[in-house]
């Protein structure tokens, strides 16, 4: 096994840069150019101050951390060198280690070795990349839970139950001529129904998991001059969009991301929806409807001083937001001398939210409604939520195989046909945790990691 080396901190100038080596010669390679203690005789999990030099030429003063197999991230000998964060220094140190026999690591190769050496399963390894790229409390929570094995433990539990029946069916095939049954068909049917119920919930959770992981695409739509740009600026607390009393100021979409209640929302300010008066405005309106069709959530904003309840209903009926949640928000309540004027709107739309994007009144209630619409009663750390499209595809394939098992039981199919469907279900569950892998699959997964992780 080769010893690999890479920079584990971001590229660029910083106070500190960390270089990581992993492999059978990791400590020996560092020891060969380290001026200080003899690192080869030092115990594991210790820090050592000294310097790195090429011959008599000093490169940098450093701190070296030692980890010995199997008690390291990769379950191999690991050395981590904290240098000053000059790109020149870091490059010189890495080149020196390569001269001493290390090889530059590929993207994700440290985590790949952790997986291959049994430090973690495949879904846990994928969660490492999710944890690094998490941009909100919710995505951090999900990635951390998966990295700790929450999701993979659930999959292993399901697979273990199915393995028992698979072995019983396979045993029947060995005694085919004697016409015996070792697998209780009724118990197998009950187990398959139980697995289908659990897998169905996991599949449905992907919609939530995916938007939490990637951010909730949220379109702010409405007629011109309803205050969409002011609302965007108010929520992100920054003058991000141009605000004007002239209708149709926004001709193209403007996007900004913000974490609300631990969930990342990608807010999209769009052109006002109306009959366009020129080609550019027409293109902007078309893009608005395109963004709506691609969104996970729509905030329909209207000016309560200029849009009647009947006109609002007309707008909502023509919004073209099929199967997309829509929050109806009435803006400019600061212009109302009498709040009783809001009652006709609430009679037709009980869930309507009233705000003043100008003063900030009602914004907290709107933000709460955004979170509630996406996460329901909230996200608990004990929830098992699917965030990976790869896992989702494997679960769907498992579901299809289990449906075939139930069909086979109903039709009293012979054991050899049923065994094929059970094996197929086990195969797809195994793909999630890495019990079933191919080189192409591993290359595809770990090529998305950053180098140094």
Secondary structure, DSSP 8 states (H G I E B T S, - for coil): ---EEEE-S-SS-EEEEEEEEESTTHHHHHHTTEESS-GGGS-SSEEEEEEEEETTEEEEEEEEEEE-TTSSSSSS-EEEEEEEE-HHHHHHHHHHHHHTT-EE--TTHHHHHHHHTTSS-HHHHHHHHHHHH--SHHHHHHHHHHHTTHHHHHHHHHHHHHHHHHHHHHHHHHTGGGT---S-HHHHHHHHHHHHHHHHHHHHHHHHHHHHHH-EEEEEEESTTSSHHHHHHHHHTS--S---SSTT---S-EEEEEEETTEEEEEEE----S--SSHHHHHHHHHHHHHHHH-SEEEEEEETTT--HHHHHHHHHTS--TTSEEEEEEE-GGG-S-GGGGHHHHHH-TT-EE--TTT-TTHHHHHHHHHHHHHTT---TT------HHHHHHHHHHHHHHHHHHHHHHTT--HHHHHHHHHHHHHHHHHHHTSS--HHHHHHHHTTS-TT-
